[in-house]
């Protein structure tokens, strides 16, 4: 193969190499981009899981407080029941023996007052209603007077009132704590869901990273194969050029030898030689 054809083939291979190199570099850039995206998503997923774990810890702590508050409320309920029984016994002992509780009397009074305000009655019925109201009001005052004057009942009522106040406070705390625990639970579930979503996206980014890296490696392999061909061609061209130089030198040496022999023959015949002739004889090794 002539040197010109070989060099043309070399140029064609170099063009192909440049194409594979550009594709390889572009694919590597894409792979690097997907790797960065994968790492970013995995980092966000880890942070979301860490935040979710903190929410779970807070939720469990709040649920423990709810449990403790419920236990306190239950103990207060037990104390309330004991005091209620004690109060019931005292009222039964000290209040009139007609079997009507103060709470029932007050409830009956509210019903009659509502009826009086909202119903149009005949004069006779109106009078009966007023008499009933007066009777109930008298009974209520009598019982309240007894309750107010009886120190034992008053003490139990005070204790009962205080316990019920504490029960209401515990109920309020339970609701607040339970709501706070539910918020942490919902936040935790949301963060876990976000982490799962980001892990799926990270896995997808990893697949695209691997896909682009494989294609980049394939382009690099093609590039490397062509580079080996270039090395072989360069060796071939080097050999041809060396051969050409050797042949050229041989041709020059042959012409120089022939010219020197002619000058030498002239010298033997006694012809006077010029400085140039002497230099030719020297180059040819005849001096």
C-alpha positions as CSV (number, residue, x, y, z in Angstrom):
1,X,0.0,0.0,0.0
2,X,1.3,3.4,-1.0
3,X,2.2,6.0,1.7
4,X,-0.6,8.3,0.4
5,X,-3.3,5.7,0.8
6,X,-2.0,4.8,4.2
7,X,-2.1,8.4,5.3
8,X,-5.6,8.8,3.9
9,X,-6.7,5.8,5.9
10,X,-5.0,7.2,9.0
11,X,-7.0,10.5,8.5
12,X,-10.3,8.5,8.2
13,X,-9.5,6.6,11.4
14,X,-8.6,9.8,13.2
15,X,-12.0,11.3,12.2
16,X,-13.8,8.2,13.5
17,X,-11.7,8.4,16.7
18,X,-12.8,12.0,17.2
19,X,-16.4,11.0,16.8
20,X,-16.1,8.2,19.4
21,X,-14.2,10.5,21.7
22,X,-16.8,13.2,21.6
23,X,-19.6,10.6,22.2
24,X,-17.7,9.0,25.0
25,X,-17.1,12.4,26.7
26,X,-20.7,13.4,26.3
27,X,-21.9,10.1,27.7
28,X,-19.5,10.4,30.6
29,X,-20.9,13.9,31.3
30,X,-24.4,12.5,31.3
31,X,-23.4,9.7,33.5
32,X,-21.7,12.1,35.9
33,X,-25.0,14.2,35.9
34,X,-27.1,11.2,36.8
35,X,-24.6,10.2,39.5
36,X,-24.8,13.6,41.1
37,X,-28.6,13.4,40.9
38,X,-28.6,9.9,42.5
39,X,-26.3,11.1,45.3
40,X,-28.4,14.2,45.9
41,X,-31.6,12.1,46.0
42,X,-30.1,9.5,48.3
43,X,-28.8,12.3,50.6
44,X,-32.3,13.9,50.7
45,X,-33.8,10.4,51.4
46,X,-31.4,9.9,54.3
47,X,-32.3,13.3,55.8
48,X,-36.0,12.6,55.4
49,X,-35.6,9.2,57.2
50,X,-33.6,10.9,59.9
51,X,-36.3,13.6,60.3
52,X,-38.9,10.8,60.3
53,X,-37.0,9.0,63.0
54,X,-37.0,12.2,65.1
55,X,-40.8,12.5,64.6
56,X,-41.2,8.9,65.7
57,X,-39.2,9.5,68.9
58,X,-41.3,12.6,69.6
59,X,-44.5,10.8,68.8
60,X,-43.6,7.9,71.2
61,X,-42.6,10.4,73.9
62,X,-46.0,12.2,73.5
63,X,-47.9,8.9,73.5
64,X,-46.1,8.0,76.7
65,X,-47.2,11.3,78.2
66,X,-50.8,10.5,77.0
67,X,-50.5,7.2,78.7
68,X,-49.3,8.8,82.0
69,X,-52.0,11.4,81.8
70,X,-54.7,8.7,81.3
71,X,-53.4,6.8,84.3
72,X,-53.5,10.0,86.4
73,X,-57.1,10.7,85.1
74,X,-58.1,7.1,86.0
75,X,-56.8,7.5,89.5
76,X,-58.6,10.8,89.8
77,X,-61.8,9.0,88.5
78,X,-61.4,6.4,91.2
79,X,-61.1,9.1,93.9
80,X,-64.0,10.9,92.3
81,X,-66.2,7.8,92.6
82,X,-65.2,7.4,96.2
83,X,-66.0,11.0,97.1
84,X,-69.3,10.8,95.1
85,X,-70.3,7.7,97.1
86,X,-69.3,9.5,100.3
87,X,-71.3,12.6,99.2
88,X,-74.3,10.5,98.3
89,X,-74.2,8.9,101.7
90,X,-74.0,12.3,103.5
91,X,-76.8,13.8,101.4
92,X,-78.9,10.8,102.0
93,X,-78.2,11.2,105.7
94,X,-78.8,15.0,106.0
95,X,-81.1,16.0,103.1
96,X,-85.0,15.5,103.2
97,X,-86.0,11.9,102.8
98,X,-88.2,12.4,99.7
99,X,-85.6,10.7,97.4
100,X,-85.2,13.7,95.1
101,X,-81.6,14.8,94.4
102,X,-80.5,18.4,94.2
103,X,-79.3,17.9,90.6
104,X,-82.7,16.5,89.6
105,X,-84.5,19.4,91.2
106,X,-82.3,21.9,89.3
107,X,-82.8,20.0,86.0
108,X,-86.6,20.0,86.6
109,X,-86.4,23.7,87.3
110,X,-84.7,24.4,84.0
111,X,-87.3,22.4,82.1
112,X,-90.2,24.3,83.7
113,X,-88.6,27.7,83.2
114,X,-88.1,26.8,79.5
115,X,-91.7,25.7,79.2
116,X,-92.9,28.9,80.8
117,X,-90.8,31.0,78.4
118,X,-91.8,29.2,75.2
119,X,-95.3,28.0,75.7
120,X,-98.6,29.9,75.8
121,X,-100.8,28.4,78.6
122,X,-104.3,29.0,79.9
123,X,-104.4,30.9,83.2
124,X,-105.1,27.8,85.2
125,X,-102.2,25.9,83.6
126,X,-100.0,29.0,84.0
127,X,-100.8,29.1,87.8
128,X,-100.0,25.4,88.1
129,X,-96.7,25.9,86.4
130,X,-95.8,28.9,88.6
131,X,-96.7,26.9,91.8
132,X,-94.6,24.0,90.6
133,X,-91.7,26.4,90.0
134,X,-92.1,28.0,93.4
135,X,-92.1,24.6,95.1
136,X,-89.0,23.4,93.3
137,X,-87.2,26.6,94.0
138,X,-88.1,26.3,97.7
139,X,-86.8,22.7,97.8
140,X,-83.5,23.8,96.1
141,X,-82.9,26.6,98.6
142,X,-83.6,24.2,101.5
143,X,-81.1,21.7,100.2
144,X,-78.5,24.3,99.3
145,X,-78.8,25.7,102.8
146,X,-78.3,22.3,104.3
147,X,-75.3,21.7,102.0
148,X,-73.8,25.1,102.8
149,X,-74.2,24.7,106.5
150,X,-73.0,21.1,106.8
151,X,-69.2,21.3,107.1
152,X,-68.7,17.6,106.3
153,X,-70.7,17.9,103.1
154,X,-69.0,21.1,102.2
155,X,-65.6,19.6,102.6
156,X,-66.5,16.6,100.4
157,X,-68.0,18.9,97.8
158,X,-64.8,21.0,97.8
159,X,-62.6,18.0,97.4
160,X,-64.9,16.7,94.7
161,X,-64.8,20.0,92.9
162,X,-61.0,20.1,93.0
163,X,-60.7,16.5,91.7
164,X,-63.1,17.3,88.9
165,X,-61.1,20.3,88.0
166,X,-58.0,18.2,87.9
167,X,-59.8,15.6,85.7
168,X,-60.8,18.3,83.3
169,X,-57.2,19.5,83.2
170,X,-55.9,16.0,82.5
171,X,-58.6,15.5,79.8
172,X,-57.4,18.8,78.2
173,X,-53.7,17.7,78.4
174,X,-54.6,14.3,76.9
175,X,-56.4,15.9,73.9
176,X,-53.5,18.3,73.4
177,X,-50.8,15.6,73.7
178,X,-52.8,13.1,71.6
179,X,-53.2,15.8,68.8
180,X,-49.5,16.6,69.0
181,X,-48.6,12.9,68.8
182,X,-50.9,12.5,65.8
183,X,-49.2,15.4,64.0
184,X,-45.8,13.8,64.6
185,X,-47.2,10.5,63.4
186,X,-48.6,12.1,60.2
187,X,-45.4,14.0,59.6
188,X,-43.4,10.8,60.1
189,X,-45.5,8.9,57.6
190,X,-45.2,11.8,55.1
191,X,-41.4,11.9,55.5
192,X,-41.1,8.1,55.1
193,X,-43.3,8.3,51.9
194,X,-41.1,11.1,50.6
195,X,-38.0,9.1,51.4
196,X,-39.4,6.1,49.5
197,X,-40.3,8.3,46.5
198,X,-36.8,9.8,46.5
199,X,-35.2,6.3,46.8
200,X,-37.2,5.2,43.7
201,X,-36.0,8.3,41.8
202,X,-32.4,7.6,43.0
203,X,-32.7,4.0,41.7
204,X,-33.9,5.3,38.4
205,X,-31.0,7.8,38.3
206,X,-28.6,4.9,39.1
207,X,-30.0,2.9,36.2
208,X,-29.5,5.8,33.8
209,X,-26.0,6.3,35.2
210,X,-25.1,2.7,34.5
211,X,-26.7,2.8,31.1
212,X,-24.7,5.9,30.1
213,X,-21.5,4.6,31.6
214,X,-21.8,1.4,29.6
215,X,-22.4,3.3,26.4
216,X,-19.4,5.6,27.3
217,X,-17.2,2.5,27.9
218,X,-18.3,1.1,24.6
219,X,-17.3,4.3,22.8
220,X,-14.0,4.3,24.7
221,X,-13.4,0.7,23.6
222,X,-14.0,1.7,20.0
223,X,-11.7,4.7,20.5
224,X,-9.0,2.5,22.0
225,X,-9.3,0.0,19.2
226,X,-8.9,2.7,16.6
227,X,-6.0,4.1,18.5
228,X,-4.2,0.8,18.3
229,X,-4.8,0.9,14.5
230,X,-3.2,4.4,14.4
231,X,-0.2,3.0,16.2
232,X,0.1,0.2,13.7
233,X,-0.3,2.6,10.8
234,X,2.3,5.0,12.4
235,X,4.7,2.0,12.6
236,X,4.0,1.2,9.0
237,X,4.5,4.8,7.9
238,X,7.7,5.0,9.9
239,X,8.9,1.8,8.2
240,X,8.1,3.2,4.7
241,X,9.8,6.5,5.5
242,X,12.8,4.7,6.8
243,X,12.9,2.5,3.7
244,X,12.5,5.6,1.5
245,X,15.3,7.4,3.3
246,X,17.5,4.3,3.0
247,X,16.8,4.0,-0.8
248,X,17.3,7.7,-1.3
249,X,20.6,7.5,0.6
250,X,21.6,4.5,-1.5
251,X,20.8,6.4,-4.7
252,X,22.8,9.4,-3.5
253,X,25.7,7.2,-2.5
254,X,25.6,5.5,-5.8
255,X,25.7,8.7,-7.8
256,X,28.4,10.1,-5.5
257,X,30.5,6.9,-6.0
258,X,30.2,7.0,-9.7
259,X,31.1,10.7,-9.8
260,X,34.1,10.2,-7.5
261,X,35.3,7.3,-9.6
262,X,35.2,9.5,-12.7
263,X,37.1,12.2,-10.9
264,X,39.7,9.7,-9.6
265,X,40.3,8.4,-13.2
266,X,40.9,12.0,-14.3
267,X,43.3,12.4,-11.3
268,X,45.2,9.3,-12.4
269,X,45.7,10.7,-15.8
270,X,47.3,13.8,-14.2
271,X,44.4,16.1,-14.6
272,X,44.3,18.9,-12.0
273,X,41.4,18.7,-9.6
274,X,39.3,21.4,-8.2
275,X,38.5,21.9,-4.5
276,X,34.9,20.6,-5.2
277,X,36.4,17.5,-6.9
278,X,38.6,16.9,-3.9
279,X,35.5,17.2,-1.5
280,X,33.6,14.7,-3.6
281,X,36.6,12.3,-3.4
282,X,36.7,12.8,0.3
283,X,32.9,12.1,0.7
284,X,33.2,9.0,-1.4
285,X,36.1,7.8,0.8
286,X,38.7,7.8,-2.0
287,X,41.1,10.2,-0.2
